[in-house]
Amino acid sequence: MSGAVPDFAGLSVAVAGDLVADHYLRAEPRRLSREAPVMVLRHLSEQLGAGGAANTARNLRALGARVSVFGLVGADANGRELLRVLEAEGLDVAGVVVDAAWTTPTKTRVLAAEPRRSPQQVLRIDREPAQPASPTQRQRVAEALRARLTTLDAVLVSDYEYGLVDEELALVARGAAAAGRTVVLDPRLAPERFRGITALTPNVGELARFTAVDAHRLDHPGELRRAARAVLEQVDVDYLLVTRGNLGMALFGEGLPEPGVAVEASGEGEVTDVSGAGDTAAAVFTLALASGLAAPEAMRLANTASGVVVMENGAAVCTRAQLEGALPKSPAPGLLSTSGRP
């Protein structure tokens, strides 16, 4: 392992998928309500940030890549603010479709803490579209991405189950992979539509859904290997990177040892917030593969970056400086255990 972070500044990457507005409402506890057995909070501040595929895009940009975003927002206040946030961070949003018939998915997280204490999430309220993305909406986003493929080094598709990631985007993604681009899917549903792309980056729960296996069984290396092989055969991708929470990550695929390659979770101290850690992992793994790194080293970088962002509140990003600072202390990959231990 080289221990070096490549220069990602020369890479042009597209993120296509479900754009989510992350709304943070910060408050401090005052007393118990006399009306009901609930806590009364005093409003302090609120902020709208980027979630879902938009957070994935922010992570790519934080590491220096040129990033174009392709997705769907409503003609509502949250959609307008989300685009403003992305533009302010240097992201190209020309490929984002604004549709008055769409409601921008918004996750409101209420964070509460006494003065000088770390805020804790006490409530989440989701505002969602009444229906999944329509065929017309999906096609508009897919066509916008197709028109830019010749300018791209990599494509990262981020599925948050709002209906945008379907056959239309899959067709464009497969074409990009056939043309030699690095194409990665961070999947939620039906990854078989993306046959022939470079990699999938599911978490253990998603892998369990794809293979109809109880997620707790996948803590066992043998069960994890069997599930991974089943997905690799079904979807025909080069690599399958499985994020495993506090067990780290495991990697399977082309040219790798049969048992698979694994790495322990990176990071020091107590985990603060796991929101968006999967976005970070997918972003860094994509950049590393596109820059020419071997897949195990790409996994190590992704694992290191994930260990950085879980120490912060909300959907955070890992900068190049943070990644370089954390990498020397991060665990190195090795063979996935062949024993009954994770």
SVG drawing of the C-alpha trace seen along z (x, -y; Angstrom):
<svg xmlns="http://www.w3.org/2000/svg" viewBox="-52 -31 56 52">
<polyline fill="none" stroke="black" stroke-width="0.4" points="0.0,0.0 1.4,-3.3 -0.2,-5.4 -0.6,-8.3 -3.7,-10.2 -3.9,-10.7 -4.5,-14.1 -8.2,-14.0 -8.2,-17.6 -8.0,-16.3 -11.0,-14.1 -14.4,-15.0 -17.2,-13.1 -21.0,-13.0 -23.3,-12.2 -26.8,-11.1 -29.5,-10.2 -32.0,-11.2 -31.3,-14.7 -32.4,-15.3 -32.5,-18.5 -31.2,-18.0 -32.9,-20.4 -31.3,-20.8 -33.3,-22.5 -31.2,-23.2 -32.8,-23.8 -32.1,-23.5 -34.4,-21.8 -36.3,-24.1 -38.8,-22.0 -41.5,-19.3 -44.7,-20.4 -47.9,-20.8 -50.0,-19.8 -48.4,-16.4 -45.5,-14.3 -43.0,-15.8 -40.0,-18.0 -40.3,-21.7 -37.4,-22.9 -36.4,-26.5 -35.5,-27.2 -31.9,-28.3 -31.2,-28.0 -31.9,-26.1 -30.0,-25.3 -30.6,-23.5 -27.9,-21.3 -27.3,-18.7 -28.3,-15.1 -28.7,-11.9 -26.9,-12.2 -26.3,-15.9 -24.2,-14.9 -22.3,-12.4 -21.5,-15.2 -20.3,-17.4 -17.9,-14.7 -16.4,-14.4 -16.0,-18.2 -14.3,-18.4 -11.6,-16.1 -10.9,-18.3 -12.8,-16.7 -14.8,-18.6 -18.4,-17.5 -21.6,-17.7 -24.9,-16.9 -27.8,-15.2 -31.1,-14.8 -34.5,-16.2 -35.8,-19.0 -39.1,-20.6 -39.9,-24.3 -40.2,-24.7 -38.2,-26.7 -36.2,-23.7 -35.3,-22.8 -34.2,-26.3 -32.1,-26.5 -30.6,-23.1 -29.4,-24.2 -28.0,-27.4 -26.1,-25.4 -24.6,-23.1 -23.6,-26.1 -22.0,-27.8 -19.7,-24.8 -18.6,-24.9 -20.8,-22.1 -22.2,-22.2 -26.0,-21.9 -26.9,-22.5 -28.0,-18.8 -30.5,-19.2 -34.2,-19.1 -36.5,-21.5 -40.1,-20.3 -43.1,-22.0 -44.8,-18.6 -42.1,-17.2 -41.6,-17.8 -38.0,-18.0 -37.4,-15.2 -36.6,-16.9 -35.4,-15.3 -35.8,-17.6 -33.6,-16.5 -34.3,-18.2 -31.1,-18.4 -31.2,-19.3 -28.6,-19.9 -28.0,-22.0 -25.4,-24.8 -21.8,-23.4 -23.1,-19.9 -23.0,-18.0 -26.3,-18.1 -28.3,-14.8 -30.9,-14.0 -34.3,-13.7 -36.7,-13.7 -36.7,-13.3 -39.5,-14.4 -39.5,-13.4 -41.3,-15.3 -41.5,-13.2 -43.0,-13.3 -46.5,-11.7 -45.4,-9.5 -42.0,-8.1 -40.3,-9.9 -42.3,-9.5 -40.9,-8.0 -40.8,-11.5 -38.9,-12.9 -36.5,-9.9 -35.9,-10.3 -35.1,-14.0 -32.4,-13.4 -31.0,-10.4 -30.8,-12.5 -29.0,-15.3 -26.4,-12.8 -26.0,-11.1 -25.3,-14.5 -22.3,-15.0 -20.7,-11.5 -17.8,-12.4 -16.5,-15.0 -16.5,-12.6 -14.0,-10.3 -16.5,-8.6 -20.2,-8.3 -21.6,-7.7 -25.2,-6.7 -26.8,-7.3 -30.2,-5.6 -32.3,-6.8 -35.5,-5.0 -37.4,-8.0 -37.8,-6.4 -35.2,-8.2 -32.7,-5.4 -34.4,-3.1 -33.8,-1.6 -33.3,-5.0 -30.3,-5.9 -29.1,-2.3 -29.0,-2.3 -26.8,-5.4 -24.6,-4.0 -24.1,-0.7 -23.1,-2.7 -20.6,-4.8 -19.0,-1.7 -18.8,-0.1 -17.0,-3.3 -14.4,-2.8 -15.6,-5.1 -15.5,-4.2 -19.2,-3.7 -20.3,-3.0 -23.7,-2.4 -24.6,-3.0 -27.6,-0.8 -30.9,-0.4 -33.0,1.6 -32.6,3.9 -28.8,3.6 -29.2,6.2 -30.3,3.4 -26.7,2.1 -25.0,5.2 -21.5,4.6 -20.6,1.4 -17.5,1.1 -18.7,1.5 -21.5,1.6 -21.2,0.2 -24.0,1.6 -24.1,1.7 -24.8,5.0 -28.5,4.3 -28.8,3.6 -26.8,6.8 -29.1,8.7 -32.1,7.4 -30.5,8.3 -29.9,11.9 -32.9,12.5 -30.5,13.3 -30.9,12.0 -28.5,9.1 -27.2,10.5 -26.0,13.6 -23.8,11.5 -21.6,10.7 -20.2,14.2 -17.4,14.1 -18.6,17.3 -22.2,16.0 -20.9,12.6 -18.7,14.3 -21.6,16.4 -23.9,13.4 -21.2,11.3 -20.6,14.1 -24.3,14.4 -24.5,10.6 -21.3,10.6 -22.7,13.4 -26.1,11.8 -24.9,8.3 -21.6,9.0 -19.6,6.0 -15.9,5.8 -16.1,5.1 -18.5,5.3 -17.6,3.1 -19.7,3.9 -19.7,1.3 -20.2,3.1 -20.6,0.3 -18.3,0.9 -16.9,4.1 -15.3,1.9 -15.5,2.9 -15.2,6.0 -14.2,6.1 -14.9,8.8 -14.3,9.2 -12.0,9.2 -8.4,10.3 -8.9,10.4 -8.2,13.4 -11.2,15.8 -12.0,15.2 -12.3,11.4 -10.3,8.5 -11.4,6.7 -10.4,3.7 -11.3,2.8 -13.3,-0.3 -11.1,-3.5 -11.3,-6.4 -10.5,-7.3 -13.0,-8.2 -16.7,-7.7 -18.9,-7.8 -21.0,-11.0 -23.3,-10.6 -23.3,-7.9 -25.5,-10.1 -24.0,-10.2 -21.1,-7.9 -22.1,-5.6 -22.1,-8.6 -18.6,-9.4 -17.5,-5.8 -19.0,-5.6 -17.5,-9.0 -14.0,-8.2 -14.0,-4.6 -15.2,-6.0 -12.5,-8.7 -9.8,-6.3 -10.7,-3.7 -11.0,-6.5 -7.5,-7.7 -6.0,-4.2 -5.6,-2.9 -6.0,0.8 -9.3,1.7 -8.0,2.7 -6.2,-0.7 -9.4,-2.4 -11.3,-0.6 -8.7,-1.7 -9.2,-5.4 -13.0,-5.0 -12.8,-3.4 -10.5,-6.2 -12.7,-9.0 -15.8,-7.3 -14.0,-7.2 -13.5,-11.0 -17.1,-11.9 -18.8,-9.8 -17.0,-11.9 -19.0,-15.0 -22.7,-15.9 -24.8,-15.7 -23.9,-14.6 -20.3,-15.8 -17.6,-15.7 -14.0,-14.6 -11.5,-17.1 -8.2,-16.1 -6.3,-17.5 -8.4,-15.4 -7.9,-12.3 -4.2,-12.8 -4.0,-13.3 -6.1,-10.2 -4.6,-7.8 -1.3,-7.0 -3.3,-5.9 -6.0,-3.9 -5.9,-0.1 -4.5,1.7 -6.6,4.3 -6.0,8.0 -7.8,11.2 -11.3,11.6 -11.2,14.0 -12.0,17.6 -12.9,18.4 -16.3,17.8 -15.1,14.4 -16.0,11.2"/>
</svg>
